[in-house]
Amino acid sequence: MTVLVAAVRRAAALAGAGLLLAGAAACAAPDAVRQPGQAPPSPVPPSPAVTTAHGPAGDDTAPPPFLVRYGTAELRLTPHTYCLTDPLAGSGWIGCADGSDADPVPLGSPQEVFVLVPVAGMDRLVVTQVGDGAPCAGCRVQAEVTSLGDGWWQVRPQGPAGDYDVEIFAYGEEAGDLVANVRWSRLPGESAPGAGG
């Protein structure tokens, strides 16, 4: 009798576990569940039609490039300045470089761009637009940034119409920081995305 009771309990437990798994699968929308390494859900654009690269040649300690997507293009943007840390290493530092980009890539005037920060642990992104001519010469404007998860960020320009040198600065407390630059234009009459008009 003990064997029969144990068998009935085991069958009931397995059936209950099966119902829980089936219920969980039914509740999870297919688009809401992402596998590791899978591209995040919309609004990140699909795979680009054109891919270009820009930035200094790296060495063994150089980080991978930012991925900057806009329209149907993707720019693999190598940071010119970085400091990478390894919390497991004794010193904590993997490598650092200080540089600049005298000729940043012009992105044109997209309403938004998407940036993938390539280093895990860099969970903050600041995008600063510096005006390059009237009416905003030298002014500094923070672009609107929204985290999309898995290292992806949506970036929308702010400020008046004009040309901007744009600094992309990613960092994290335990990971270090990365800096790269692009150029971005805002057209006359263009309102900030999400604003009325």
matplotlib code that plots the C-alpha trace (Angstrom):
import matplotlib.pyplot as plt

x = [0.0, 2.9, 4.3, 0.9, 0.5, 4.0, 3.3, 0.0, 1.8, 4.6, 2.1, 0.1, 3.3, 4.4, 1.0, 0.9, 4.4, 3.3, 0.2, 2.5, 4.9, 2.0, 0.4, 3.6, 4.2, 0.7, 1.0, 4.3, 3.9, 6.4, 7.7, 8.2, 10.6, 14.1, 16.9, 20.5, 22.1, 18.8, 18.2, 15.9, 12.3, 11.1, 11.8, 15.3, 15.4, 16.0, 19.3, 20.9, 21.2, 24.6, 27.3, 30.4, 33.1, 34.9, 37.5, 41.0, 42.6, 42.5, 45.0, 44.4, 42.9, 40.6, 36.9, 34.6, 32.8, 29.5, 26.8, 25.0, 21.9, 20.0, 17.6, 18.9, 22.5, 24.7, 28.0, 30.5, 32.0, 35.2, 35.7, 38.6, 38.8, 38.2, 39.1, 38.0, 38.0, 38.0, 36.7, 38.2, 41.7, 44.0, 44.5, 41.1, 42.3, 42.4, 43.4, 42.9, 43.4, 42.8, 42.1, 39.9, 38.1, 39.0, 36.6, 33.5, 31.1, 28.1, 24.8, 22.7, 19.4, 17.7, 14.9, 16.4, 19.4, 19.9, 23.1, 24.4, 26.9, 29.2, 30.5, 28.4, 28.2, 28.1, 24.6, 24.6, 24.7, 25.0, 24.8, 25.8, 25.2, 27.6, 26.3, 28.5, 27.1, 24.2, 21.9, 23.5, 27.2, 29.0, 25.8, 25.6, 22.3, 21.7, 20.0, 17.1, 18.2, 16.0, 17.3, 15.8, 17.6, 20.5, 22.8, 20.6, 19.6, 17.3, 18.7, 16.7, 18.2, 17.1, 17.7, 17.3, 18.0, 21.6, 24.7, 26.0, 29.2, 27.8, 29.7, 28.5, 29.7, 28.9, 29.9, 29.3, 30.6, 32.3, 33.0, 34.8, 33.8, 33.8, 33.7, 33.1, 31.9, 29.6, 28.0, 24.2, 22.0, 18.6, 16.5, 14.7, 11.1, 11.9, 10.4, 11.9, 10.5, 7.5, 6.9, 3.9, 4.2]
y = [0.0, 2.4, 1.9, 2.7, 5.9, 7.0, 6.4, 8.4, 11.3, 11.3, 11.3, 14.1, 16.2, 15.7, 16.6, 19.8, 20.8, 20.2, 22.5, 25.2, 25.1, 25.1, 28.0, 30.0, 29.4, 30.4, 33.7, 34.7, 36.6, 35.3, 38.8, 39.6, 36.7, 37.3, 34.8, 35.8, 37.6, 38.1, 41.6, 43.6, 44.2, 47.2, 50.1, 48.9, 48.8, 45.5, 44.5, 47.3, 47.4, 49.2, 48.8, 51.1, 51.4, 54.4, 55.0, 54.3, 50.9, 49.1, 46.9, 43.8, 46.0, 48.0, 47.5, 46.4, 49.3, 50.9, 49.9, 53.0, 52.4, 55.1, 54.7, 51.6, 52.1, 50.8, 52.4, 50.4, 53.2, 52.5, 54.5, 56.9, 57.2, 54.4, 52.8, 49.2, 47.5, 43.9, 43.5, 40.0, 41.2, 42.4, 45.9, 46.1, 47.8, 46.1, 49.1, 52.8, 55.1, 58.9, 60.2, 62.4, 62.3, 65.2, 64.1, 62.5, 60.6, 62.7, 60.9, 63.4, 64.4, 61.3, 61.8, 59.1, 56.7, 53.4, 52.8, 49.4, 49.8, 46.8, 46.2, 44.5, 46.5, 49.8, 50.6, 54.4, 56.5, 60.2, 61.8, 65.5, 67.7, 70.7, 73.3, 74.1, 77.4, 79.8, 79.9, 77.5, 77.9, 76.3, 75.4, 72.0, 70.1, 66.6, 64.3, 62.2, 58.7, 55.7, 52.3, 49.4, 46.6, 44.3, 47.2, 49.0, 52.7, 54.9, 58.4, 61.4, 64.9, 68.0, 71.7, 74.1, 73.4, 73.3, 71.1, 69.4, 67.5, 64.7, 62.9, 59.4, 58.5, 55.1, 54.1, 51.8, 51.7, 48.4, 48.4, 51.7, 54.0, 54.5, 57.7, 58.3, 61.1, 61.6, 64.7, 65.2, 67.9, 69.1, 70.6, 74.0, 73.5, 70.1, 69.6, 67.2, 63.7, 63.3, 67.1, 68.7, 70.3]
z = [0.0, 0.8, -2.7, -4.3, -2.2, -3.1, -6.8, -6.6, -4.8, -7.4, -10.3, -8.7, -8.1, -11.7, -13.1, -10.9, -12.1, -15.7, -15.2, -13.6, -16.6, -19.1, -17.3, -17.3, -21.0, -21.8, -19.8, -21.3, -24.6, -27.2, -27.9, -24.2, -23.5, -24.9, -25.1, -24.2, -27.1, -28.9, -30.2, -27.9, -28.9, -30.8, -31.0, -31.9, -35.7, -37.5, -38.8, -40.8, -44.6, -44.4, -41.8, -41.5, -38.9, -37.4, -34.7, -33.7, -34.1, -30.8, -28.9, -26.7, -23.9, -26.2, -25.8, -28.5, -30.5, -29.7, -32.2, -33.3, -35.5, -37.3, -40.3, -42.1, -41.2, -38.4, -37.3, -35.4, -33.3, -31.5, -28.3, -28.5, -24.7, -22.2, -18.9, -18.4, -15.0, -13.9, -10.4, -10.2, -11.0, -8.2, -9.5, -11.0, -14.2, -17.6, -19.7, -20.3, -23.2, -23.6, -27.1, -29.2, -32.6, -34.8, -37.5, -36.0, -38.3, -39.4, -38.8, -40.6, -38.9, -37.6, -35.1, -32.9, -32.8, -31.0, -29.1, -27.9, -25.1, -25.6, -22.1, -19.4, -16.2, -18.0, -17.0, -17.6, -20.7, -21.1, -24.5, -24.7, -27.7, -28.1, -30.5, -33.5, -34.9, -34.5, -32.6, -30.2, -30.6, -27.7, -25.8, -24.2, -24.4, -22.9, -25.4, -24.1, -23.4, -22.5, -21.5, -23.6, -21.8, -22.8, -23.3, -25.8, -25.4, -27.4, -27.9, -29.1, -29.8, -27.9, -28.3, -31.2, -34.8, -35.8, -36.0, -32.9, -31.9, -29.8, -27.0, -26.2, -22.6, -21.1, -17.7, -14.7, -11.2, -11.5, -15.3, -16.2, -19.0, -22.8, -24.8, -28.6, -30.7, -33.7, -35.4, -35.5, -37.1, -36.0, -38.8, -38.6, -37.4, -36.0, -32.6, -30.1, -30.5, -28.1, -27.9, -29.5, -32.9]

ax = plt.figure().add_subplot(projection="3d")
ax.plot(x, y, z, "-o")
ax.set_aspect("equal")
plt.show()
